[in-house]
Amino acid sequence: MTTIDDLPIRDDLRGRSAYGAPQLDVAVRLNTNENSYPVPDAVIDAIAKAVQAELRDLNRYPDRDAVALRTDLADYLGHGLTTANLWAANGSNEVQQQLLQAFAGPGRVALGFGPSYSMHPLLAVGTGTRWIGALRDPGFGLTPAAAVEQIREHQPDLVFLCSPNNPTGTALDPEVIDAVLAAAPGMVIVDEAYAEFARPGTPSALSLLPGHPRLVVSRTMSKAFGFAGGRLGYLAADPAVVDAVQLVRLPYHLSSLTQAAARAALAQRDALLATVDAIKAQRDRIVGTLRERGLPVADSDANFVLFATGGDQKAVWQAFLDRGVLIRDVGLPGWLRVTAGDPTETSAFLNAAEEILS
Ligand SMILES: *Cc1c(COP(=O)(O)O)cnc(C)c1O
C-alpha cells in the first residue's frame, strides 16, 4: 500500500497528521462547538427559496467579489463598516489561509499565543509560514507586557489573537490588542469566532479598526448562526486588506449557492441568533455547576467551557464517552473542553460529570 511518505510530498508536510476532531456516532456530541439547535423551519424555507432562485444560472460563474453578501455582512456588523471593509470565504479558516498567503508564507513568520485554536499553526504550515508558538500565562491569561515581550523577540509578520479564545473560552482584555497592535511589525488577526456569545460588556476588536490598517477581525457564521455546514466566514478590515486577499483568493471561490444561502440566513438572523441566549444560559449552568463541585473552570465568553479534570484527562474523556457523551480532549494535560448544548444535552453532560468527577 502506498503511504504519504512514498510520495514526493513537501518535506515540511512529512510525518504530519490531518486536523480532525473524532466524528463519532454518539448520542450527545459536545466536542466541536457547533450550535446544537437545528435550523428552524422558516429559515429552511427562506434558504431553499434563495438557493432555488440561483439554480437556472448555475451555468454561469458566481459574483467573484460576492458584493451583495459583503454588503449584508457589513450591515450585520455595524460599526460604520461598508462593503469595502468586508471579505468572505468558505469558513473563517479559508479567510485566515488567504491572510497567511497574502501577508506571510515562505520566509515569513506567524505567531500565536497557546493554548489557542489548533488550526492557526496548521494553516501556517500549509502556507509554508514558519510558526512561533508563543505562550499565554499558566492560568491561560495574557497580559499586554507578556504579549509585547514575545512579539519583540520574534518580530512576526503576522500575529494571531483569539478572543474569546478557543479552547480556554475567555475574551482578551482590549488593552492586549492595543499593545500588540503597537508592538507588532506586521498584521494582527483577531479571531472572533465566538464574539456573539461574549458576556455583556465585552468589546469587539471591530471598534479598534479605524486608524489601524494592519488589524483584521475574523468572524464566522459557523457558531452563533448555527451555519457550520454552510461554510461562511468573513473578515472586517481596512479596504486595502481586502484588496490584498483578492490577490491570492481563487477566482469564484464562493459558489453562488453559498452566497445565496448565506444571504438568506443573514436576512433571518433574528431567528438564527435566537438560540444564542439559550446556549449562554447552558454555558453558565455548566460553569456554575462544575465550580460548585469545586472544579477549576475557566471564565467563558464562548459556547464552550474548559474545566480541570484532575489527573489524566484522557481517561476522563473516555469515561464521558462510555456514558454516551463526546467532549474534546484539546491536548491540555488535566483539562477538557465541553460545548454547551441544549438543556437535555447539557444535563447528560452534567449527570455524567457528577458520576465521573465526584
Ligand atoms: C470554530 C472556529 C472557527 C470557525 O471556522 P470556520 O472555518 O468559520 O468554520 C474559527 N476560529 C476559531 C477559533 C474556532 O474555534
The ligand as an SDF file (V2000), in Angstrom:
LIG
                    3D

 15 15  0  0  0  0  0  0  0  0999 V2000
  -14.8060   27.1280   15.1690 C   0  0  0  0  0  0  0  0  0  0  0  0
  -13.7460   28.1480   14.9850 C   0  0  0  0  0  0  0  0  0  0  0  0
  -13.6230   28.8100   13.7690 C   0  0  0  0  0  0  0  0  0  0  0  0
  -14.5820   28.5120   12.6730 C   0  0  0  0  0  0  0  0  0  0  0  0
  -14.0120   28.1500   11.4930 O   0  0  0  0  0  0  0  0  0  0  0  0
  -14.9350   28.1300   10.2130 P   0  0  0  0  0  0  0  0  0  0  0  0
  -13.9540   27.7890    9.1410 O   0  0  0  0  0  0  0  0  0  0  0  0
  -15.5090   29.5020   10.0670 O   0  0  0  0  0  0  0  0  0  0  0  0
  -15.9860   27.0730   10.4160 O   0  0  0  0  0  0  0  0  0  0  0  0
  -12.6600   29.7970   13.6540 C   0  0  0  0  0  0  0  0  0  0  0  0
  -11.8730   30.1170   14.6910 N   0  0  0  0  0  0  0  0  0  0  0  0
  -11.9830   29.5070   15.8640 C   0  0  0  0  0  0  0  0  0  0  0  0
  -11.1230   29.9300   16.9950 C   0  0  0  0  0  0  0  0  0  0  0  0
  -12.9070   28.4990   16.0440 C   0  0  0  0  0  0  0  0  0  0  0  0
  -12.9890   27.8690   17.2230 O   0  0  0  0  0  0  0  0  0  0  0  0
  1  2  1  0
  2  3  1  0
  2 14  2  0
  3  4  1  0
  3 10  2  0
  4  5  1  0
  5  6  1  0
  6  7  2  0
  6  8  1  0
  6  9  1  0
 10 11  1  0
 11 12  2  0
 12 13  1  0
 12 14  1  0
 14 15  1  0
M  END
$$$$
